[in-house]
Amino acid sequence: MSIKILMPALSPTMEEGNLAKWLVKEGDNVSAGDVIAEIETDKATMEVESIDEGVVGKIVVPEGSEGVKVNELIAVLLEEGEDESALDEATSAPTADAPKAEEAPKQEAPADSPAPAAAPDTATPAPKTESGRVFSSPLARRLAKQNGLDISLVNGTGPRGRVVKRDIEAALAAGTGKADTAKTADAAQPAADAPKAAEAPKPTAPAGQSDEQILKLFDKDSYELVPHDTMRKVIAKRLTESKQTVPHFYLTVDCELDELLALRSQLNGSAPKDKDGNPAYKISVNDMVIKAHAMALKAVPGANASWTEGGMLVHKHADVGVAVSIDGGLITPIIRRAEEKTLSTISVEMKDLAKRARDRKLQPDEFQGGTTSVSNLGMFGVNDFSAVINPPHATILAVGAGIKKPVVKGDEIVPATVMSVTLSTDHRAVDGALGAELLQAFKGFIENPMSMLV
């Protein structure tokens, strides 16, 4: 039977994508795991692997096609012994009920550790190739490796028994699939009654002027109408939903930076150098802000949370998303477990993530999830601002520029470099007093930066 290859959902917000490039052509033999195409999502350009083996019978969607809907048929594989007569049936049959190549969670923005959906009773152990390789998606393999799961013990619910992200999450929730503890076949069964992460309500679009009404206000020769790309549409949708469904609350505090700047200079001056004299790292103020925010969340764990209708998700680590401006929008790559990492590690990791973000080369697990965010506009000379929360985060820290100001110390007025930061909180999860406690902890680490080295 011919095998349909559908446009996969490669991120939780993806509704359509661009088929940037085919890496195979009709008539090519492919094996499970072979990279066959490059797909542009709203956040990155990603490789797509074949989930089965066969011959590329027909490429339905040519490379360069834009706006290809998730689950739309893009190609057909022929199994051994099939001829081109099988293509007509495959390309004419509807695909609306076909399983998704990599089904995304239904909520728009997943929590750091989203609760899995219940696995179907029909789940079967993941099939293997002759070489013993388990059919699984790249994301599923990466999650299994990160969490110490034996993927061969995980039941696959994807197409043809493929192990996908939801299967790994189900195994983690059920405590099964661990290579050192799974002793029976039942150990790999996902929990049938695993609770689903609460969905944020979908807001109704506010009433307003139509495009036609707006365009009539301007002379046709006075503007150029530039269509929205996928990223801009997703940003608009998510931020509108955030402001409509999340009760924002704002707290601002000023932090003196002089000791932090002195320590930064000292650390950078002592950085080891390679044979060409280049330092191994160059710590920025933003790197130190990331570390201070993570340590503040560790000190005030109640603020490191996400709101769901079923309960409060209190996170065990501070996974800090950092807003990075890219062409057409922004993305928030994540520094995982930032509270545990040294400043030099955060600096090197942040530079790598920012570069690959601008090149649109990030993997989904590098920008999805997280427990909080930092948005720094200080380098643009912005003194202070309020940022919009990125659900399911309950907090985002907006960082302004360091400015020389007169401050009172004792009975004297002295100059100091002062940075204004504003904490936006989801008032359902982090109320005023808890937010103030978090900001005070953050201010303490910034003004006594040596405490971040302990």
VEXKOLVO-323540 format. One record per residue (C-alpha): residue number from 0; chain; x, y, z; residue in three letters. Coordinates in steps of 0.2 Angstrom, whole numbers. Example, Ala and Ser with C-alpha at 12.3 -4.5 7.8 and 13.67 -1.06 7.14 Angstrom:
2
     n   chain       u       v       w   res
     0       A      62     -22      39   ALA
     1       A      68      -5      36   SER
This chain:
454
     n   chain       u       v       w   res
     0       A       0       0       0   MET
     1       A       7      17      -5   SER
     2       A      12      29      10   ILE
     3       A       6      46      11   LYS
     4       A      18      60      17   ILE
     5       A       9      74      24   LEU
     6       A      14      92      29   MET
     7       A      19      89      48   PRO
     8       A      15     101      62   ALA
     9       A      32     105      68   LEU
    10       A      28     118      81   SER
    11       A      13     121      93   PRO
    12       A       8     136      83   THR
    13       A      10     130      66   MET
    14       A      -5     130      55   GLU
    15       A       4     130      38   GLU
    16       A      22     130      32   GLY
    17       A      33     133      17   ASN
    18       A      40     119       8   LEU
    19       A      57     126       5   ALA
    20       A      67     112      -3   LYS
    21       A      65      94      -8   TRP
    22       A      81      84      -4   LEU
    23       A      75      69     -14   VAL
    24       A      67      67     -31   LYS
    25       A      54      55     -39   GLU
    26       A      61      38     -41   GLY
    27       A      74      39     -27   ASP
    28       A      74      25     -14   ASN
    29       A      72      32       4   VAL
    30       A      74      23      21   SER
    31       A      66      27      38   ALA
    32       A      75      42      45   GLY
    33       A      82      49      29   ASP
    34       A      80      68      28   VAL
    35       A      69      71      13   ILE
    36       A      64      90      14   ALA
    37       A      66     106      22   GLU
    38       A      51     115      29   ILE
    39       A      50     133      35   GLU
    40       A      39     136      50   THR
    41       A      34     152      58   ASP
    42       A      50     151      68   LYS
    43       A      64     141      59   ALA
    44       A      69     131      44   THR
    45       A      68     112      49   MET
    46       A      72      95      41   GLU
    47       A      59      82      39   VAL
    48       A      63      64      40   GLU
    49       A      55      50      31   SER
    50       A      45      39      43   ILE
    51       A      45      24      32   ASP
    52       A      55      16      17   GLU
    53       A      50      15      -1   GLY
    54       A      52      24     -18   VAL
    55       A      47      42     -20   VAL
    56       A      32      39     -32   GLY
    57       A      26      57     -33   LYS
    58       A      30      74     -26   ILE
    59       A      13      82     -25   VAL
    60       A      19      99     -18   VAL
    61       A      34     107     -27   PRO
    62       A      48     115     -17   GLU
    63       A      46     134     -15   GLY
    64       A      27     132     -11   SER
    65       A      21     143       2   GLU
    66       A       6     142      14   GLY
    67       A       5     123      14   VAL
    68       A      -8     118      27   LYS
    69       A      -3     105      40   VAL
    70       A      -9      88      35   ASN
    71       A     -10      92      17   GLU
    72       A      -3      78       6   LEU
    73       A      15      83       0   ILE
    74       A      22      67      -8   ALA
    75       A      18      48     -10   VAL
    76       A      30      34      -6   LEU
    77       A      28      17     -16   LEU
    78       A      31       1      -6   GLU
    79       A      41     -13     -14   GLU
    80       A      31     -21     -28   GLY
    81       A      20      -7     -31   GLU
    82       A      19       3     -47   ASP
    83       A      13      20     -53   GLU
    84       A      -5      14     -53   SER
    85       A      -6      16     -34   ALA
    86       A      -2      34     -36   LEU
    87       A     -20      39     -43   ASP
    88       A     -28      31     -28   GLU
    89       A     -16      39     -15   ALA
    90       A     -17      57     -23   THR
    91       A     -36      57     -25   SER
    92       A     -41      50      -8   ALA
    93       A     -45      63       5   PRO
    94       A     -32      66      19   THR
    95       A     -43      75      31   ALA
    96       A     -44      59      43   ASP
    97       A     -26      54      40   ALA
    98       A     -15      54      56   PRO
    99       A      -4      69      58   LYS
   100       A      15      67      55   ALA
   101       A      19      75      72   GLU
   102       A       3      81      81   GLU
   103       A       6      97      90   ALA
   104       A      -2     100     107   PRO
   105       A     -19     109     106   LYS
   106       A     -14     123     117   GLN
   107       A      -6     138     109   GLU
   108       A       9     139     120   ALA
   109       A      14     123     129   PRO
   110       A      21     123     147   ALA
   111       A      38     118     151   ASP
   112       A      32     101     156   SER
   113       A      15      99     148   PRO
   114       A       4      86     154   ALA
   115       A       1      73     140   PRO
   116       A     -15      69     131   ALA
   117       A     -22      51     134   ALA
   118       A     -14      39     122   ALA
   119       A     -27      29     112   PRO
   120       A     -30      11     117   ASP
   121       A     -25       5     100   THR
   122       A      -7      11     103   ALA
   123       A       6      -3      98   THR
   124       A      24      -5     101   PRO
   125       A      35       5      89   ALA
   126       A      40      -5      74   PRO
   127       A      58      -7      70   LYS
   128       A      68      -8      54   THR
   129       A      78     -23      50   GLU
   130       A      93     -15      58   SER
   131       A      83     -13      74   GLY
   132       A      80       6      73   ARG
   133       A      63      11      81   VAL
   134       A      52      22      70   PHE
   135       A      51      38      79   SER
   136       A      52      57      75   SER
   137       A      68      67      78   PRO
   138       A      59      77      92   LEU
   139       A      54      61     101   ALA
   140       A      71      53     100   ARG
   141       A      78      69     107   ARG
   142       A      66      70     121   LEU
   143       A      69      51     125   ALA
   144       A      88      54     126   LYS
   145       A      86      69     137   GLN
   146       A      75      60     149   ASN
   147       A      84      43     149   GLY
   148       A      70      33     141   LEU
   149       A      72      18     131   ASP
   150       A      62      23     116   ILE
   151       A      60       4     110   SER
   152       A      49       2     126   LEU
   153       A      38      17     121   VAL
   154       A      21      13     112   ASN
   155       A      20      23      96   GLY
   156       A       3      31      92   THR
   157       A       9      41      76   GLY
   158       A       7      35      58   PRO
   159       A      11      16      56   ARG
   160       A      16      15      75   GLY
   161       A      29      29      74   ARG
   162       A      34      36      91   VAL
   163       A      30      55      92   VAL
   164       A      31      68     105   LYS
   165       A      15      64     114   ARG
   166       A      21      46     117   ASP
   167       A      36      52     126   ILE
   168       A      26      64     137   GLU
   169       A      14      50     141   ALA
   170       A      28      38     146   ALA
   171       A      36      51     157   LEU
   172       A      19      55     165   ALA
   173       A      17      37     168   ALA
   174       A      35      34     174   GLY
   175       A      37      21     161   THR
   176       A      50      17     148   GLY
   177       A      66      20     159   LYS
   178       A      79       8     153   ALA
   179       A      84       3     171   ASP
   180       A      67       1     178   THR
   181       A      56      -6     164   ALA
   182       A      54     -25     167   LYS
   183       A      38     -29     159   THR
   184       A      28     -26     143   ALA
   185       A      16     -16     154   ASP
   186       A      29      -4     159   ALA
   187       A      29       4     142   ALA
   188       A      10       8     142   GLN
   189       A       6      26     143   PRO
   190       A      -6      31     157   ALA
   191       A     -23      30     150   ALA
   192       A     -30      44     161   ASP
   193       A     -16      56     161   ALA
   194       A     -23      73     164   PRO
   195       A     -22      86     149   LYS
   196       A     -14     103     151   ALA
   197       A     -28     116     153   ALA
   198       A     -32     125     137   GLU
   199       A     -32     144     137   ALA
   200       A     -49     150     131   PRO
   201       A     -49     156     113   LYS
   202       A     -54     175     113   PRO
   203       A     -66     182     101   THR
   204       A     -58     195      89   ALA
   205       A     -62     212      95   PRO
   206       A     -74     223      84   ALA
   207       A     -65     236      74   GLY
   208       A     -63     243      56   GLN
   209       A     -62     231      42   SER
   210       A     -47     231      30   ASP
   211       A     -58     240      17   GLU
   212       A     -63     253      29   GLN
   213       A     -45     257      34   ILE
   214       A     -39     257      16   LEU
   215       A     -52     270      12   LYS
   216       A     -44     282      24   LEU
   217       A     -28     284      14   PHE
   218       A     -25     289      -4   ASP
   219       A     -20     273     -14   LYS
   220       A      -3     281     -20   ASP
   221       A       2     285      -2   SER
   222       A       5     267       4   TYR
   223       A      11     250       0   GLU
   224       A       2     235       6   LEU
   225       A      14     222      12   VAL
   226       A       6     205      16   PRO
   227       A       9     197      33   HIS
   228       A      20     182      34   ASP
   229       A      17     167      45   THR
   230       A      28     173      59   MET
   231       A      19     190      60   ARG
   232       A       2     182      60   LYS
   233       A       7     170      74   VAL
   234       A      15     185      84   ILE
   235       A      -1     195      82   ALA
   236       A     -12     181      87   LYS
   237       A      -2     175     102   ARG
   238       A       0     193     109   LEU
   239       A     -18     198     107   THR
   240       A     -23     182     116   GLU
   241       A     -11     185     130   SER
   242       A     -17     203     133   LYS
   243       A     -35     197     132   GLN
   244       A     -34     182     143   THR
   245       A     -20     185     155   VAL
   246       A     -23     198     168   PRO
   247       A      -6     208     167   HIS
   248       A       1     216     183   PHE
   249       A      17     227     182   TYR
   250       A      30     231     195   LEU
   251       A      46     242     192   THR
   252       A      62     244     202   VAL
   253       A      78     253     199   ASP
   254       A      95     243     201   CYS
   255       A     112     251     203   GLU
   256       A     124     243     191   LEU
   257       A     141     249     195   ASP
   258       A     147     234     205   GLU
   259       A     140     223     191   LEU
   260       A     149     232     178   LEU
   261       A     166     231     188   ALA
   262       A     164     212     190   LEU
   263       A     159     210     172   ARG
   264       A     175     219     167   SER
   265       A     186     209     179   GLN
   266       A     178     192     173   LEU
   267       A     180     197     154   ASN
   268       A     198     202     157   GLY
   269       A     203     186     165   SER
   270       A     194     175     151   ALA
   271       A     206     162     144   PRO
   272       A     212     166     126   LYS
   273       A     215     154     111   ASP
   274       A     231     154     101   LYS
   275       A     224     169      91   ASP
   276       A     221     179     106   GLY
   277       A     202     178     106   ASN
   278       A     194     176     123   PRO
   279       A     184     161     126   ALA
   280       A     169     171     131   TYR
   281       A     163     189     133   LYS
   282       A     150     191     146   ILE
   283       A     137     204     143   SER
   284       A     126     214     155   VAL
   285       A     111     204     148   ASN
   286       A     120     187     152   ASP
   287       A     121     193     170   MET
   288       A     103     198     170   VAL
   289       A      98     181     164   ILE
   290       A     108     173     178   LYS
   291       A     101     185     191   ALA
   292       A      83     182     186   HIS
   293       A      85     163     186   ALA
   294       A      93     164     204   MET
   295       A      79     175     210   ALA
   296       A      66     162     204   LEU
   297       A      76     149     213   LYS
   298       A      75     160     229   ALA
   299       A      57     164     226   VAL
   300       A      50     147     219   PRO
   301       A      32     152     220   GLY
   302       A      35     164     206   ALA
   303       A      42     151     195   ASN
   304       A      25     145     190   ALA
   305       A      12     143     176   SER
   306       A      -7     145     178   TRP
   307       A     -18     131     172   THR
   308       A     -37     129     176   GLU
   309       A     -33     112     184   GLY
   310       A     -19     118     196   GLY
   311       A      -3     128     197   MET
   312       A      12     121     188   LEU
   313       A      27     125     199   VAL
   314       A      43     123     190   HIS
   315       A      58     115     197   LYS
   316       A      71     124     186   HIS
   317       A      72     142     179   ALA
   318       A      72     140     160   ASP
   319       A      74     158     154   VAL
   320       A      68     163     137   GLY
   321       A      77     178     130   VAL
   322       A      69     189     116   ALA
   323       A      79     189     101   VAL
   324       A      75     201      86   SER
   325       A      75     192      69   ILE
   326       A      69     198      52   ASP
   327       A      50     199      52   GLY
   328       A      48     197      71   GLY
   329       A      56     189      86   LEU
   330       A      59     172      94   ILE
   331       A      64     167     112   THR
   332       A      77     154     113   PRO
   333       A      79     146     130   ILE
   334       A      93     145     142   ILE
   335       A      88     129     151   ARG
   336       A      92     127     170   ARG
   337       A     100     145     170   ALA
   338       A     101     145     189   GLU
   339       A     114     131     188   GLU
   340       A     125     138     174   LYS
   341       A     140     149     176   THR
   342       A     140     166     168   LEU
   343       A     153     161     155   SER
   344       A     142     146     150   THR
   345       A     126     157     149   ILE
   346       A     136     169     138   SER
   347       A     143     156     126   VAL
   348       A     126     147     125   GLU
   349       A     116     163     122   MET
   350       A     128     169     108   LYS
   351       A     125     152      99   ASP
   352       A     107     152     101   LEU
   353       A     105     170      95   ALA
   354       A     115     167      80   LYS
   355       A     105     152      75   ARG
   356       A      89     161      79   ALA
   357       A      93     174      66   ARG
   358       A      98     161      54   ASP
   359       A      82     152      58   ARG
   360       A      91     136      62   LYS
   361       A      84     133      80   LEU
   362       A      76     116      84   GLN
   363       A      58     117      92   PRO
   364       A      64     111     109   ASP
   365       A      76     126     109   GLU
   366       A      62     139     109   PHE
   367       A      47     130     115   GLN
   368       A      42     130     133   GLY
   369       A      52     139     146   GLY
   370       A      46     146     163   THR
   371       A      50     165     161   THR
   372       A      57     177     149   SER
   373       A      68     192     148   VAL
   374       A      66     206     135   SER
   375       A      81     219     135   ASN
   376       A      79     235     125   LEU
   377       A      93     244     135   GLY
   378       A     105     243     120   MET
   379       A      93     253     110   PHE
   380       A      93     267     123   GLY
   381       A      76     263     130   VAL
   382       A      74     268     148   ASN
   383       A      60     258     153   ASP
   384       A      45     248     146   PHE
   385       A      32     235     150   SER
   386       A      33     218     140   ALA
   387       A      18     207     136   VAL
   388       A      18     190     144   ILE
   389       A      22     175     133   ASN
   390       A      10     161     139   PRO
   391       A      11     149     148   PRO
   392       A      24     160     157   HIS
   393       A      18     169     172   ALA
   394       A      32     182     171   THR
   395       A      43     192     159   ILE
   396       A      56     205     164   LEU
   397       A      58     220     153   ALA
   398       A      76     228     155   VAL
   399       A      80     246     151   GLY
   400       A      96     255     148   ALA
   401       A     109     258     162   GLY
   402       A     109     277     164   ILE
   403       A     121     288     175   LYS
   404       A     110     297     188   LYS
   405       A     112     306     204   PRO
   406       A     107     295     219   VAL
   407       A     107     298     238   VAL
   408       A     119     287     248   LYS
   409       A     118     292     266   GLY
   410       A     118     311     267   ASP
   411       A     127     313     250   GLU
   412       A     122     314     232   ILE
   413       A     133     303     221   VAL
   414       A     133     297     203   PRO
   415       A     128     279     199   ALA
   416       A     123     269     184   THR
   417       A     105     264     186   VAL
   418       A      95     252     176   MET
   419       A      76     251     177   SER
   420       A      67     234     176   VAL
   421       A      49     231     175   THR
   422       A      41     214     179   LEU
   423       A      25     209     170   SER
   424       A      16     195     180   THR
   425       A       1     185     177   ASP
   426       A      -9     190     192   HIS
   427       A     -18     173     193   ARG
   428       A      -1     165     197   ALA
   429       A      10     179     204   VAL
   430       A       1     192     214   ASP
   431       A       8     209     219   GLY
   432       A      17     204     235   ALA
   433       A      25     188     227   LEU
   434       A      31     198     212   GLY
   435       A      38     212     223   ALA
   436       A      48     198     232   GLU
   437       A      54     191     216   LEU
   438       A      60     209     210   LEU
   439       A      69     212     227   GLN
   440       A      78     196     225   ALA
   441       A      83     200     207   PHE
   442       A      89     218     213   LYS
   443       A      99     209     227   GLY
   444       A     109     199     214   PHE
   445       A     111     213     202   ILE
   446       A     118     225     216   GLU
   447       A     128     212     224   ASN
   448       A     134     202     209   PRO
   449       A     147     192     218   MET
   450       A     133     182     225   SER
   451       A     129     175     208   MET
   452       A     146     167     208   LEU
   453       A     144     157     224   VAL
